[in-house]
Amino acid sequence: MNESILLRLIVMYATLSLASVGGAPSIVPDLHRQVVDVLGWMSDRQFAETFALAQLAPGPNMMVTSLIGWRVAGLAGLLVSTLAIILPSSTLAFVFGRLYHRFAEAEWFPTFKAGLPPVVLGLMAASGFVTATVAVHDVLGGLLAAGAAVFATLSRRNPLWAIAVAALASIVASRLGIV
């Protein structure tokens, strides 16, 4: 096993972990930039497939980081990536939880607290945009992504319906030679 790859995984994920306010979706743009553009460990398509697999699997949405570690450095990469993404942010959450109770009555605290949701939502929107730009390669993909977004926004149904319809549409398009 190449120790320099494991060290790069640790440094990359520990740094991203500290910026992961809002969970994995908030770090996807930078994760993509690092893994695809800077380090060249994956192609856009491989990144999109790994991200999609992580989102479909049950469990935490941080699974994408573990899957990337596994793809890059096997079981050691998976373990290192998982710990490096979880420990720094968990420690930070613990510290901020303690500070929250300590400063909850401070005059400036409500303003600080009100500023966090827009930042988190902006990071999550950037994640969706980056993921869509690397995953959508044709008109059908664009229509499926837009349809899933509209379905998720306007419907109260389980998102698995959108996934099932997209899978069926892809199979039909493939059989018809459209894709």
Backbone as CSV, one residue per row, in Angstrom:
resi,resn,N_x,N_y,N_z,CA_x,CA_y,CA_z,C_x,C_y,C_z
1,MET,0.839,-1.182,0.000,0.000,0.000,0.000,0.881,1.241,0.000
2,ASN,0.508,2.188,-0.792,1.263,3.426,-0.895,0.847,4.367,0.237
3,GLU,1.780,4.601,1.180,1.476,5.433,2.343,1.177,6.878,1.956
4,SER,1.751,7.350,0.838,1.501,8.736,0.442,0.039,8.928,0.027
5,ILE,-0.572,7.899,-0.564,-1.991,7.995,-0.912,-2.831,8.043,0.356
6,LEU,-2.510,7.203,1.333,-3.246,7.216,2.599,-3.093,8.557,3.308
7,LEU,-1.886,9.102,3.284,-1.663,10.402,3.906,-2.461,11.484,3.177
8,ARG,-2.482,11.437,1.859,-3.283,12.413,1.091,-4.764,12.292,1.428
9,LEU,-5.240,11.048,1.565,-6.642,10.839,1.950,-6.923,11.444,3.321
10,ILE,-6.024,11.215,4.268,-6.212,11.753,5.620,-6.267,13.276,5.588
11,VAL,-5.298,13.902,4.944,-5.242,15.365,4.906,-6.465,15.935,4.182
12,MET,-6.803,15.353,3.026,-7.939,15.853,2.256,-9.232,15.731,3.054
13,TYR,-9.488,14.556,3.617,-10.745,14.342,4.318,-10.812,15.059,5.654
14,ALA,-9.722,15.158,6.363,-9.741,15.895,7.628,-10.046,17.368,7.370
15,THR,-9.475,17.921,6.313,-9.747,19.312,5.955,-11.200,19.492,5.526
16,LEU,-11.679,18.609,4.659,-13.072,18.692,4.212,-14.041,18.467,5.367
17,SER,-13.670,17.609,6.289,-14.519,17.319,7.436,-14.834,18.585,8.226
18,LEU,-13.842,19.445,8.372,-14.043,20.677,9.137,-14.947,21.669,8.410
19,ALA,-15.121,21.476,7.103,-15.991,22.358,6.324,-17.329,21.709,6.011
20,SER,-17.597,20.541,6.567,-18.785,19.777,6.177,-20.038,20.178,6.952
21,VAL,-20.228,21.453,7.144,-21.440,21.942,7.782,-22.604,21.579,6.867
22,GLY,-23.533,20.797,7.338,-24.637,20.346,6.505,-24.414,18.951,5.964
23,GLY,-23.322,18.319,6.335,-23.071,16.954,5.906,-22.328,16.868,4.591
24,ALA,-22.306,15.674,4.039,-21.557,15.410,2.805,-21.966,16.289,1.635
25,PRO,-23.262,16.596,1.455,-23.613,17.425,0.303,-22.883,18.768,0.259
26,SER,-22.535,19.297,1.408,-21.873,20.600,1.417,-20.421,20.549,0.956
27,ILE,-19.818,19.364,0.951,-18.411,19.265,0.537,-18.227,18.630,-0.832
28,VAL,-19.310,18.204,-1.466,-19.194,17.506,-2.748,-18.456,18.321,-3.816
29,PRO,-18.729,19.626,-3.958,-17.984,20.364,-4.994,-16.468,20.315,-4.786
30,ASP,-16.021,20.531,-3.562,-14.579,20.502,-3.318,-14.037,19.083,-3.361
31,LEU,-14.823,18.124,-2.911,-14.418,16.724,-2.996,-14.206,16.339,-4.460
32,HIS,-15.136,16.730,-5.313,-15.009,16.464,-6.749,-13.755,17.132,-7.308
33,ARG,-13.550,18.386,-6.956,-12.378,19.117,-7.456,-11.090,18.417,-7.052
34,GLN,-11.008,17.996,-5.807,-9.797,17.330,-5.324,-9.588,15.969,-6.010
35,VAL,-10.615,15.128,-5.983,-10.480,13.750,-6.451,-10.334,13.669,-7.970
36,VAL,-11.046,14.527,-8.703,-11.034,14.456,-10.160,-10.007,15.414,-10.758
37,ASP,-10.096,16.682,-10.415,-9.270,17.702,-11.073,-7.842,17.789,-10.535
38,VAL,-7.689,17.778,-9.214,-6.362,17.975,-8.619,-5.565,16.672,-8.572
39,LEU,-6.134,15.635,-7.993,-5.393,14.387,-7.785,-5.535,13.392,-8.933
40,GLY,-6.579,13.540,-9.745,-6.766,12.653,-10.893,-7.035,11.201,-10.536
41,TRP,-7.624,10.970,-9.373,-7.891,9.607,-8.935,-9.098,8.997,-9.632
42,MET,-9.997,9.835,-10.153,-11.218,9.362,-10.793,-11.566,10.274,-11.952
43,SER,-12.378,9.756,-12.853,-12.939,10.590,-13.919,-14.249,11.195,-13.404
44,ASP,-14.793,12.147,-14.145,-16.094,12.713,-13.785,-17.144,11.612,-13.669
45,ARG,-17.139,10.723,-14.636,-18.139,9.647,-14.660,-17.985,8.725,-13.446
46,GLN,-16.753,8.345,-13.120,-16.528,7.481,-11.959,-16.973,8.168,-10.672
47,PHE,-16.707,9.465,-10.576,-17.126,10.219,-9.394,-18.646,10.223,-9.296
48,ALA,-19.320,10.520,-10.401,-20.785,10.556,-10.406,-21.367,9.197,-10.039
49,GLU,-20.780,8.124,-10.563,-21.269,6.779,-10.250,-21.055,6.443,-8.773
50,THR,-19.906,6.817,-8.243,-19.615,6.558,-6.831,-20.566,7.347,-5.943
51,PHE,-20.791,8.608,-6.289,-21.708,9.447,-5.523,-23.121,8.868,-5.566
52,ALA,-23.569,8.457,-6.757,-24.914,7.896,-6.895,-25.065,6.619,-6.072
53,LEU,-24.057,5.748,-6.112,-24.101,4.513,-5.335,-24.208,4.823,-3.846
54,ALA,-23.438,5.791,-3.387,-23.468,6.159,-1.968,-24.833,6.722,-1.573
55,GLN,-25.468,7.463,-2.467,-26.770,8.041,-2.159,-27.882,6.994,-2.172
56,LEU,-27.732,5.963,-2.989,-28.747,4.917,-3.058,-28.664,3.949,-1.882
57,ALA,-27.484,3.786,-1.337,-27.294,2.836,-0.245,-27.878,3.404,1.048
58,PRO,-28.432,2.534,1.883,-28.926,3.020,3.176,-27.752,3.439,4.057
59,GLY,-28.021,4.331,4.963,-26.979,4.776,5.884,-26.619,6.224,5.665
60,PRO,-25.554,6.650,6.279,-25.181,8.061,6.227,-24.736,8.487,4.826
61,ASN,-25.006,9.744,4.493,-24.631,10.216,3.157,-23.142,10.525,3.042
62,MET,-22.388,10.332,4.103,-20.932,10.492,4.049,-20.275,9.248,3.446
63,MET,-21.085,8.256,3.096,-20.556,7.008,2.555,-19.733,7.241,1.288
64,VAL,-20.021,8.312,0.558,-19.266,8.592,-0.670,-17.777,8.723,-0.363
65,THR,-17.445,9.294,0.777,-16.031,9.460,1.118,-15.364,8.106,1.354
66,SER,-16.071,7.203,2.011,-15.531,5.863,2.244,-15.362,5.108,0.931
67,LEU,-16.349,5.241,0.042,-16.264,4.548,-1.248,-15.110,5.067,-2.093
68,ILE,-14.877,6.368,-2.046,-13.736,6.928,-2.784,-12.434,6.381,-2.193
69,GLY,-12.328,6.367,-0.874,-11.138,5.801,-0.231,-10.915,4.361,-0.615
70,TRP,-11.980,3.573,-0.670,-11.891,2.169,-1.052,-11.443,2.035,-2.501
71,ARG,-11.998,2.864,-3.371,-11.649,2.798,-4.793,-10.183,3.179,-5.025
72,VAL,-9.692,4.125,-4.240,-8.335,4.640,-4.431,-7.280,3.774,-3.743
73,ALA,-7.601,3.241,-2.541,-6.563,2.548,-1.771,-7.060,1.297,-1.063
74,GLY,-8.130,0.692,-1.545,-8.599,-0.560,-0.969,-9.149,-0.398,0.436
75,LEU,-9.100,-1.490,1.200,-9.662,-1.501,2.547,-8.987,-0.468,3.448
76,ALA,-7.677,-0.315,3.350,-6.978,0.690,4.159,-7.486,2.090,3.818
77,GLY,-7.709,2.359,2.541,-8.238,3.650,2.115,-9.636,3.891,2.648
78,LEU,-10.460,2.846,2.647,-11.810,2.960,3.192,-11.765,3.319,4.675
79,LEU,-10.948,2.615,5.440,-10.862,2.862,6.881,-10.300,4.249,7.187
80,VAL,-9.224,4.607,6.510,-8.599,5.917,6.726,-9.561,7.037,6.345
81,SER,-10.231,6.891,5.205,-11.163,7.922,4.743,-12.323,8.095,5.707
82,THR,-12.870,6.986,6.157,-14.009,7.054,7.072,-13.640,7.758,8.365
83,LEU,-12.517,7.389,8.949,-12.096,8.031,10.202,-11.720,9.496,9.990
84,ALA,-11.049,9.786,8.883,-10.601,11.160,8.640,-11.762,12.101,8.356
85,ILE,-12.864,11.608,7.818,-14.009,12.478,7.559,-14.889,12.613,8.803
86,ILE,-14.896,11.606,9.656,-15.794,11.623,10.815,-15.185,12.298,12.045
87,LEU,-13.948,11.988,12.370,-13.375,12.467,13.641,-13.271,13.997,13.754
88,PRO,-12.716,14.711,12.779,-12.612,16.170,12.956,-13.967,16.867,13.094
89,SER,-14.941,16.511,12.249,-16.244,17.176,12.324,-16.996,16.782,13.594
90,SER,-16.826,15.541,14.027,-17.476,15.115,15.277,-16.898,15.870,16.468
91,THR,-15.591,16.035,16.472,-14.946,16.805,17.535,-15.421,18.251,17.509
92,LEU,-15.479,18.830,16.319,-15.951,20.203,16.159,-17.403,20.340,16.619
93,ALA,-18.256,19.372,16.277,-19.652,19.402,16.703,-19.767,19.334,18.224
94,PHE,-18.945,18.510,18.835,-18.954,18.409,20.288,-18.570,19.752,20.923
95,VAL,-17.496,20.349,20.416,-17.032,21.633,20.962,-18.091,22.717,20.752
96,PHE,-18.668,22.795,19.540,-19.682,23.812,19.280,-20.955,23.559,20.082
97,GLY,-21.268,22.303,20.354,-22.415,21.998,21.208,-22.218,22.561,22.603
98,ARG,-21.022,22.415,23.092,-20.704,22.980,24.420,-20.765,24.510,24.387
99,LEU,-20.207,25.096,23.318,-20.230,26.559,23.194,-21.651,27.082,22.989
100,TYR,-22.477,26.328,22.308,-23.868,26.715,22.070,-24.566,26.963,23.402
101,HIS,-24.428,26.029,24.316,-25.063,26.179,25.621,-24.446,27.319,26.424
102,ARG,-23.185,27.520,26.241,-22.505,28.572,26.998,-22.902,29.968,26.516
103,PHE,-23.064,30.154,25.181,-23.325,31.484,24.633,-24.764,31.681,24.151
104,ALA,-25.659,30.750,24.432,-27.038,30.828,23.931,-27.734,32.124,24.335
105,GLU,-27.368,32.682,25.440,-28.014,33.915,25.921,-27.260,35.182,25.503
106,ALA,-26.148,35.043,24.817,-25.374,36.215,24.387,-26.161,37.019,23.355
107,GLU,-25.960,38.313,23.353,-26.705,39.217,22.470,-26.447,38.931,20.988
108,TRP,-25.233,38.559,20.643,-24.861,38.334,19.252,-25.267,36.963,18.728
109,PHE,-25.615,36.040,19.621,-25.837,34.655,19.226,-27.003,34.461,18.252
110,PRO,-28.155,35.098,18.447,-29.252,34.900,17.476,-28.871,35.305,16.051
111,THR,-28.070,36.356,15.900,-27.635,36.776,14.574,-26.710,35.729,13.963
112,PHE,-25.800,35.228,14.759,-24.895,34.173,14.300,-25.693,32.940,13.868
113,LYS,-26.637,32.534,14.694,-27.441,31.346,14.424,-28.306,31.525,13.167
114,ALA,-28.824,32.717,12.957,-29.665,32.984,11.784,-28.855,32.959,10.489
115,GLY,-27.560,33.205,10.570,-26.723,33.220,9.377,-26.297,31.845,8.897
116,LEU,-26.414,30.839,9.737,-25.957,29.500,9.352,-26.819,28.814,8.289
117,PRO,-28.150,28.813,8.390,-28.948,28.098,7.367,-28.695,28.550,5.926
118,PRO,-28.603,29.858,5.639,-28.325,30.225,4.246,-26.980,29.700,3.737
119,VAL,-25.988,29.674,4.594,-24.677,29.164,4.192,-24.774,27.665,3.889
120,VAL,-25.412,26.924,4.767,-25.551,25.484,4.569,-26.347,25.197,3.292
121,LEU,-27.453,25.906,3.091,-28.257,25.687,1.887,-27.488,26.050,0.621
122,GLY,-26.693,27.106,0.675,-25.868,27.475,-0.481,-24.852,26.394,-0.813
123,LEU,-24.221,25.827,0.214,-23.258,24.747,-0.004,-23.946,23.506,-0.567
124,MET,-25.151,23.219,-0.093,-25.877,22.064,-0.597,-26.332,22.292,-2.044
125,ALA,-26.732,23.511,-2.384,-27.119,23.817,-3.763,-25.914,23.677,-4.697
126,ALA,-24.756,24.138,-4.244,-23.542,23.984,-5.051,-23.235,22.509,-5.277
127,SER,-23.470,21.699,-4.260,-23.261,20.265,-4.387,-24.156,19.668,-5.462
128,GLY,-25.417,20.023,-5.440,-26.344,19.525,-6.453,-25.943,19.947,-7.846
129,PHE,-25.495,21.191,-7.979,-25.084,21.700,-9.287,-23.862,20.952,-9.804
130,VAL,-22.841,20.796,-8.968,-21.619,20.099,-9.383,-21.920,18.652,-9.731
131,THR,-22.700,17.992,-8.913,-23.036,16.600,-9.173,-23.809,16.459,-10.481
132,ALA,-24.755,17.359,-10.720,-25.532,17.298,-11.966,-24.644,17.546,-13.182
133,THR,-23.713,18.479,-13.092,-22.873,18.772,-14.260,-21.933,17.624,-14.610
134,VAL,-21.527,16.819,-13.627,-20.655,15.690,-13.951,-21.442,14.427,-14.274
135,ALA,-22.709,14.371,-13.873,-23.496,13.157,-14.090,-24.355,13.206,-15.343
136,VAL,-24.722,14.395,-15.792,-25.614,14.517,-16.950,-24.771,14.667,-18.212
137,HIS,-24.918,13.695,-19.122,-24.101,13.681,-20.335,-24.907,13.852,-21.615
138,ASP,-26.229,13.815,-21.505,-27.053,13.909,-22.707,-28.423,14.483,-22.341
139,VAL,-29.277,14.629,-23.349,-30.602,15.217,-23.143,-31.441,14.350,-22.208
140,LEU,-31.394,13.023,-22.386,-32.171,12.138,-21.521,-31.743,12.311,-20.060
141,GLY,-30.446,12.353,-19.821,-29.960,12.556,-18.462,-30.438,13.878,-17.883
142,GLY,-30.418,14.927,-18.694,-30.913,16.233,-18.248,-32.388,16.186,-17.913
143,LEU,-33.169,15.507,-18.747,-34.607,15.389,-18.487,-34.877,14.563,-17.225
144,LEU,-34.113,13.495,-17.040,-34.288,12.674,-15.843,-33.917,13.460,-14.582
145,ALA,-32.830,14.206,-14.645,-32.420,15.007,-13.485,-33.457,16.082,-13.176
146,ALA,-33.926,16.771,-14.213,-34.931,17.813,-14.006,-36.237,17.208,-13.491
147,GLY,-36.632,16.076,-14.068,-37.853,15.413,-13.613,-37.763,14.971,-12.162
148,ALA,-36.626,14.420,-11.773,-36.440,13.987,-10.383,-36.476,15.187,-9.442
149,ALA,-35.875,16.299,-9.861,-35.883,17.503,-9.027,-37.304,18.036,-8.852
150,VAL,-38.050,18.081,-9.935,-39.440,18.556,-9.862,-40.267,17.608,-8.997
151,PHE,-40.105,16.298,-9.210,-40.832,15.300,-8.423,-40.530,15.463,-6.928
152,ALA,-39.251,15.586,-6.595,-38.868,15.702,-5.184,-39.373,17.000,-4.567
153,THR,-39.440,18.049,-5.382,-39.878,19.345,-4.877,-41.389,19.408,-4.691
154,LEU,-42.127,18.881,-5.644,-43.579,19.060,-5.653,-44.379,17.887,-5.079
155,SER,-43.755,16.741,-4.948,-44.476,15.548,-4.513,-44.141,15.220,-3.067
156,ARG,-45.055,14.573,-2.432,-44.797,14.086,-1.075,-44.546,12.580,-1.082
157,ARG,-44.306,12.057,-2.260,-44.078,10.617,-2.406,-42.612,10.272,-2.123
158,ASN,-42.384,9.010,-1.893,-41.051,8.501,-1.636,-40.161,8.735,-2.868
159,PRO,-38.927,9.233,-2.683,-38.024,9.463,-3.812,-37.676,8.207,-4.598
160,LEU,-37.918,7.041,-4.026,-37.658,5.802,-4.756,-38.517,5.714,-6.013
161,TRP,-39.676,6.384,-6.027,-40.501,6.414,-7.230,-39.753,7.100,-8.367
162,ALA,-39.098,8.203,-8.071,-38.322,8.908,-9.100,-37.177,8.030,-9.610
163,ILE,-36.536,7.323,-8.708,-35.438,6.433,-9.101,-35.968,5.308,-9.984
164,ALA,-37.104,4.725,-9.605,-37.684,3.636,-10.389,-38.081,4.107,-11.787
165,VAL,-38.710,5.265,-11.876,-39.123,5.803,-13.180,-37.893,6.108,-14.033
166,ALA,-36.857,6.686,-13.422,-35.630,6.998,-14.173,-34.966,5.718,-14.678
167,ALA,-34.936,4.690,-13.848,-34.340,3.413,-14.272,-35.129,2.820,-15.432
168,LEU,-36.443,2.846,-15.330,-37.289,2.323,-16.401,-37.100,3.129,-17.687
169,ALA,-37.076,4.449,-17.566,-36.879,5.303,-18.748,-35.518,5.032,-19.388
170,SER,-34.502,4.827,-18.581,-33.165,4.526,-19.121,-33.144,3.187,-19.837
171,ILE,-33.813,2.194,-19.277,-33.864,0.877,-19.913,-34.600,0.973,-21.253
172,VAL,-35.727,1.662,-21.265,-36.507,1.815,-22.503,-35.687,2.570,-23.540
173,ALA,-35.041,3.659,-23.134,-34.227,4.440,-24.060,-33.079,3.609,-24.616
174,SER,-32.487,2.785,-23.770,-31.395,1.927,-24.225,-31.899,0.894,-25.227
175,ARG,-33.040,0.289,-24.959,-33.611,-0.709,-25.869,-34.004,-0.102,-27.205
176,LEU,-34.428,1.172,-27.179,-34.818,1.858,-28.403,-33.607,2.450,-29.150
177,GLY,-32.442,2.346,-28.527,-31.225,2.868,-29.150,-31.079,4.369,-29.042
178,ILE,-31.816,4.980,-28.129,-31.752,6.437,-27.954,-30.483,6.832,-27.222
179,VAL,-30.036,5.966,-26.317,-28.815,6.271,-25.553,-27.718,5.304,-25.894
